[in-house]
């Protein structure tokens, strides 16, 4: 029977809890393809779990505390549960302890087993039908290294999850990959296993239907793309900010696992958008701020910011430089233009440039047409729509979503707590599908 622990705590148990061998030097970077599922807009990585190692598709989440996998059919010769008396190392999140397993013993159920408290990543889970407390497991995780072979972590900590948590996830996905700022995220566990590597990861999301982008762990570069292009040399840097009241906030450090940046203003076609700048700071409930998310397909703007932003875009798009006239919008968008009226360039549709001004006036994240516009074609409709949506009045004031992240290289330096960003790499003559993966060794 499960009982919920009173304090907000999470464990890091002694490595002696499971058999382990000395880790070999890390052949950095570890890497995995990121494939976009166009039916859901989700970004999927492939990791190798279990013994023997099996490819496992996981939806990428930049804001999750820990990874989880559906364990209903989990078969591995090396998995182990985490006993309730494991060393508690770090306060972070509510947990429970399963004294006596009240079901068939297996990955989902064991006596004296540590439990995670899960939330569904995309859709509300019916907790009357699905247990929110799920067993913590330890098993092997492996990713491709730069020599083309697999490097593994033999004490990777994650949570089981019932099938109900898969609701809303792309076909073939069996869990979630945490890339958040948490002791249990994949990049941090890689850093702990291979301590000589930087506590850093990078990602480049591809918009291609067939060719993946990439996630890279344990390296600050070089990041080599086709034609000899090293994108680590194209980055600007801004501090990462952590919400003291966000999801799974750590009471000892007042940080959530989600990544925020210090946006100070927005420009459209070089002109400042007028809105209440106080919304860019956190309030006492954790709302506000500018968050980066791979789980929303389009950037969400707080309602008053959205109204001011779209008005500024409409004004500039109608100017003589673009001469665009709107047409009937297509949901969920509110600003659309006939496709035939929009010119195309190397940087996508020719529309006003959007600039996110960060901690300094010279630190600017530029978004061209490829990252601001969405092509919608169905039946007799063929339009380009502004790919930003009204996010309401609660939560982050700005949540930068998938469309705006595609074909941008982002580097998350967790040690220095800064974000490196490239803006659109189309300007460099490359894209995220052009990453040069090593040849896989059998």
C-alpha positions in Angstrom: 0.0 0.0 0.0 1.4 3.4 -0.9 1.8 6.2 1.6 2.7 9.8 0.6 5.7 11.3 2.3 5.1 14.6 4.2 8.1 16.7 3.1 8.8 17.8 -0.4 11.8 15.6 -1.1 13.5 13.6 -3.8 16.2 11.1 -3.6 19.7 10.5 -5.0 20.5 7.1 -3.6 24.0 5.5 -3.2 25.4 4.1 -6.4 26.1 0.9 -4.5 22.4 0.1 -4.6 23.0 -1.5 -8.0 26.0 -3.2 -9.6 28.2 -0.8 -11.4 31.5 -0.6 -13.2 33.8 2.3 -13.6 32.6 4.6 -16.4 34.8 4.8 -19.5 35.8 8.3 -20.7 32.9 10.0 -22.5 33.3 10.2 -26.3 31.5 13.5 -26.5 29.1 14.6 -27.6 26.5 12.0 -26.9 23.7 12.5 -29.4 20.3 11.5 -30.5 18.1 12.4 -33.4 15.1 14.6 -32.8 12.2 13.7 -35.1 9.2 16.0 -35.4 5.8 14.2 -35.4 3.8 16.4 -37.7 0.5 15.1 -36.7 1.0 16.2 -33.1 3.7 18.8 -33.4 5.8 16.9 -30.8 9.5 16.4 -30.9 10.7 12.8 -30.4 14.1 11.5 -29.4 15.3 7.9 -29.6 17.2 6.6 -26.5 18.3 3.1 -25.8 16.9 1.5 -22.6 16.9 -1.9 -20.8 19.1 -5.0 -21.2 19.4 -5.9 -24.0 19.4 -2.2 -25.1 16.2 -1.4 -27.0 15.4 1.8 -29.0 12.8 3.7 -27.1 10.9 6.8 -28.5 10.4 9.5 -25.9 8.7 12.9 -26.3 11.2 15.7 -25.5 10.2 18.0 -22.6 12.4 21.0 -21.6 10.5 21.5 -18.4 10.2 18.0 -16.8 11.9 17.1 -13.6 12.5 13.4 -14.5 11.9 11.0 -17.4 9.3 8.3 -17.4 8.5 5.3 -19.5 5.4 3.1 -19.7 6.2 0.0 -17.8 3.2 -2.1 -18.6 5.3 -4.2 -21.0 8.7 -3.3 -19.6 11.1 -6.3 -19.9 14.8 -6.0 -18.9 17.2 -8.2 -17.1 18.9 -5.3 -15.2 16.1 -3.0 -13.9 15.9 -2.5 -10.2 13.4 -0.7 -7.9 14.6 2.1 -5.6 14.1 1.1 -1.9 12.4 3.5 0.4 15.4 3.7 2.7 17.7 5.0 0.0 19.8 8.0 0.8 17.7 11.2 0.4 20.0 13.7 -1.2 18.1 16.6 -2.5 14.7 18.2 -1.7 12.7 18.7 -4.9 9.4 17.0 -5.3 6.7 15.1 -3.5 7.1 11.3 -3.4 5.5 8.3 -1.9 6.6 4.9 -0.6 5.0 1.6 -1.5 5.4 -0.5 1.6 3.5 -3.6 0.2 2.9 -4.1 -3.5 -0.9 -4.7 -3.9 -0.6 -6.0 -7.5 1.4 -8.4 -9.6 5.2 -7.9 -8.8 7.1 -6.3 -11.7 8.4 -2.9 -12.8 5.1 -1.2 -11.9 4.9 -2.8 -8.4 7.3 -3.9 -5.7 7.5 -3.9 -1.9 9.4 -1.1 -0.2 9.6 0.9 -3.4 10.1 4.6 -3.9 7.3 6.3 -5.9 7.2 9.3 -8.1 4.2 11.6 -8.4 3.5 12.1 -12.1 1.7 14.7 -14.1 0.5 14.1 -17.7 2.6 16.3 -20.1 -0.1 17.3 -22.6 -3.6 16.2 -21.6 -5.3 15.9 -18.2 -5.0 12.4 -16.8 -8.1 10.9 -15.3 -6.6 10.0 -11.9 -9.7 8.0 -11.0 -8.6 5.5 -13.6 -4.8 6.0 -13.6 -2.6 5.9 -10.5 -0.5 9.1 -10.2 2.1 7.4 -8.0 4.5 5.3 -10.0 7.5 3.2 -9.2 11.0 4.7 -9.6 13.4 2.4 -11.5 17.1 2.2 -12.3 18.3 0.7 -15.5 20.7 1.2 -18.4 20.3 4.2 -20.7 22.5 4.6 -23.8 23.0 7.2 -26.5 25.2 7.4 -29.6 28.7 8.8 -29.1 30.9 10.6 -31.6 32.6 7.3 -32.6 29.4 5.8 -33.7 28.9 3.4 -30.8 26.7 3.5 -27.8 27.8 5.0 -24.5 25.7 3.9 -21.5 24.7 5.0 -18.0 24.2 1.9 -15.9 22.3 3.7 -13.1 19.8 5.9 -15.0 16.9 6.9 -12.7 13.4 7.3 -14.1 9.8 6.7 -13.3 7.4 4.0 -14.5 4.1 5.2 -15.8 0.8 3.6 -16.6 -0.6 3.6 -20.2 -3.0 6.4 -19.3 -0.1 8.9 -19.3 0.5 8.2 -23.0 -2.8 10.0 -23.9 -2.1 12.7 -26.4 1.4 11.5 -27.3 2.6 10.7 -30.8 2.2 7.1 -32.1 5.0 4.8 -31.0 6.0 7.1 -28.1 6.3 5.2 -24.8 7.4 7.9 -22.5 9.0 11.3 -21.8 12.6 12.5 -21.9 13.3 15.1 -19.3 15.8 17.8 -20.4 14.9 20.2 -17.6 17.1 21.8 -15.0 16.8 18.9 -12.5 19.1 16.4 -10.8 17.2 13.7 -12.6 17.1 15.1 -16.1 19.0 13.2 -18.9 21.7 15.9 -19.4 22.4 16.2 -15.6 22.5 12.4 -15.1 24.9 12.2 -18.1 27.1 14.8 -16.5 27.1 12.9 -13.2 28.0 9.7 -14.9 30.8 11.3 -17.0 31.9 14.1 -14.7 34.7 15.2 -17.0 32.1 16.4 -19.6 30.5 19.9 -19.4 27.1 20.1 -17.8 25.7 21.3 -21.0 23.4 20.2 -23.8 22.4 21.6 -27.2 19.4 21.0 -29.5 18.5 21.8 -33.0 14.9 21.1 -34.1 14.2 20.2 -37.7 11.1 21.2 -39.5 11.6 18.4 -42.1 9.0 15.6 -42.5 11.7 13.0 -43.0 15.1 14.3 -41.7 15.7 14.7 -38.0 17.3 17.4 -36.0 19.7 16.6 -33.1 20.2 16.8 -29.3 23.8 16.8 -28.1 24.9 16.1 -24.5 28.2 16.8 -22.7 29.8 19.2 -25.2 30.0 22.9 -25.8 31.1 22.3 -29.4 32.1 22.1 -32.0 28.7 21.3 -33.5 29.5 20.2 -37.0 26.9 20.5 -39.8 27.2 19.8 -43.5 29.7 21.9 -45.5 32.0 22.3 -42.5 29.8 24.6 -40.6 30.4 24.7 -36.8 27.4 26.4 -35.3 29.0 26.7 -31.8 30.7 29.8 -33.2 27.4 31.4 -34.1 25.9 31.8 -30.6 24.9 34.8 -28.6 24.4 34.3 -24.8 21.8 35.3 -22.3 21.3 34.2 -18.7 18.9 31.4 -18.0 16.3 32.3 -15.4 14.5 29.8 -13.1 10.9 30.4 -11.8 10.9 30.2 -8.0 7.2 29.1 -8.1 7.2 26.9 -11.2 6.4 23.2 -11.7 8.2 21.0 -9.1 10.1 24.1 -7.7 12.9 23.1 -5.4 12.3 24.8 -2.0 16.0 24.8 -1.1 17.1 26.6 -4.3 13.8 28.3 -5.3 14.2 26.9 -8.8 11.9 25.0 -11.1 13.2 22.7 -13.9 11.7 25.0 -16.6 13.9 27.3 -18.6 13.1 31.0 -18.8 15.0 34.0 -20.4 15.0 37.6 -19.4 13.0 39.2 -22.3 12.9 43.0 -22.0 11.1 44.0 -25.2 9.7 42.9 -28.6 10.3 44.7 -31.9 8.4 44.2 -35.2 10.2 45.5 -38.3 12.6 47.4 -36.0 9.8 49.1 -34.1 9.1 48.6 -30.4 5.8 46.9 -29.4 4.0 48.8 -26.6 2.7 46.5 -23.8 2.9 46.2 -20.0 6.6 45.2 -19.4 5.7 44.2 -15.8 4.2 41.0 -17.4 7.8 40.0 -18.2 8.6 39.4 -14.6 7.3 36.6 -12.3 4.5 37.5 -9.9 4.1 35.9 -6.5 2.2 33.0 -8.0 4.9 32.2 -10.6 2.9 33.6 -13.5 4.7 35.8 -16.0 8.2 35.6 -17.5 9.3 34.1 -20.8 9.6 30.4 -21.0 11.0 28.0 -23.7 8.9 24.9 -24.4 9.0 22.1 -26.8 5.5 20.9 -25.9 3.6 23.8 -27.4 3.7 24.0 -31.2 3.5 27.8 -31.5 4.5 30.7 -29.2 1.8 31.7 -26.7 1.5 35.3 -25.7 -0.4 36.7 -22.7 -3.7 38.2 -24.1 -2.7 41.9 -23.8 0.7 41.2 -25.3 -0.8 39.2 -28.1 -3.2 42.0 -28.9 -0.4 44.6 -29.1 1.9 42.3 -31.0 -0.6 41.3 -33.7 -1.6 44.9 -34.1 2.1 45.9 -34.6 2.6 43.0 -37.1 -0.6 43.9 -39.1 0.6 47.5 -39.3 4.0 46.7 -40.6 2.8 43.9 -43.0 0.5 46.4 -44.6 3.2 49.0 -45.1 4.7 49.6 -48.5 7.7 47.4 -47.8 5.4 44.3 -47.8 1.9 45.5 -49.0 0.1 42.5 -47.5 -3.7 42.4 -46.9 -5.2 39.9 -44.6 -7.7 37.2 -45.5 -10.1 35.0 -43.5 -8.0 33.5 -40.7 -7.7 29.8 -40.0 -7.9 28.6 -36.4 -6.0 28.7 -34.1 -4.4 31.7 -35.9 -6.0 35.1 -36.2 -3.8 36.8 -38.8 -3.5 35.2 -42.2 -2.5 36.3 -45.7 -3.2 34.7 -49.1 -0.2 32.5 -50.0 0.1 34.0 -53.5 0.6 37.5 -52.1 3.6 36.5 -49.9 7.0 36.4 -51.5 9.5 33.7 -50.5 13.2 34.2 -49.5 16.0 32.1 -48.2 14.7 33.0 -44.7 11.1 31.9 -45.5 8.1 34.1 -46.2 9.0 37.8 -46.7 7.2 39.3 -43.7 8.3 41.8 -40.9 11.2 40.5 -38.8 10.3 39.9 -35.1 13.0 40.6 -32.6 13.1 39.4 -29.0 15.4 41.8 -27.1 16.9 40.0 -24.1 19.1 41.1 -21.2 21.0 43.7 -23.3 20.0 45.7 -26.3 22.6 43.9 -28.5 21.4 40.5 -27.4 18.6 39.9 -29.9 16.8 36.7 -30.9 15.7 37.4 -34.5 12.7 35.5 -36.0 12.3 35.6 -39.8 9.4 34.3 -41.8 10.5 30.7 -41.5 10.0 31.0 -37.7 7.0 33.3 -37.6 4.7 32.0 -40.4 2.7 28.8 -40.8 1.5 27.6 -44.2 -2.1 26.2 -44.1 -3.4 24.4 -47.2 -6.7 22.5 -47.1 -9.5 22.3 -49.7 -9.7 25.7 -51.3 -7.6 27.4 -48.6 -3.9 28.3 -49.1 -2.7 30.9 -46.7 0.3 32.0 -44.6 -0.7 32.6 -41.0 1.2 34.4 -38.2 2.3 31.4 -36.0 1.6 33.0 -32.6 -1.4 32.3 -30.4 -3.3 34.0 -27.6 -2.2 32.3 -24.3 -4.8 33.8 -22.0 -3.9 35.5 -18.7 -2.4 32.7 -16.6 1.0 31.0 -16.7 4.0 32.4 -18.5 3.4 35.7 -20.2 5.4 34.4 -23.2 6.0 30.7 -24.0 8.3 30.3 -27.0 7.1 27.2 -28.9 8.3 24.7 -31.4 7.8 26.7 -34.6 9.9 29.5 -33.3 12.7 27.1 -32.2 13.1 25.2 -35.4 16.3 25.6 -37.4 17.8 27.4 -34.4 20.7 26.0 -32.4 20.1 26.3 -28.6 22.8 25.5 -26.1 21.8 25.1 -22.4 24.8 25.6 -20.2 23.6 24.4 -16.8 26.8 25.1 -15.0 27.1 28.7 -16.1 23.3 29.1 -16.2 23.2 30.7 -19.6 21.5 30.0 -23.0 23.4 30.2 -26.2 21.2 30.8 -29.3 21.9 31.2 -33.0 18.7 32.7 -34.4 17.8 31.0 -37.7 20.7 29.0 -39.1 19.1 29.3 -42.5 21.2 32.5 -42.7 24.3 30.3 -42.4 23.3 28.2 -45.4 22.4 25.2 -43.3 19.5 23.8 -41.3 18.9 21.4 -38.4 18.5 18.4 -40.7 22.1 18.9 -41.9 23.8 17.7 -38.7 26.5 15.2 -39.5 25.7 12.1 -37.3 28.6 9.6 -37.0 28.2 6.3 -38.8 26.6 3.8 -36.5 28.9 0.9 -35.6 27.1 -2.4 -35.2 
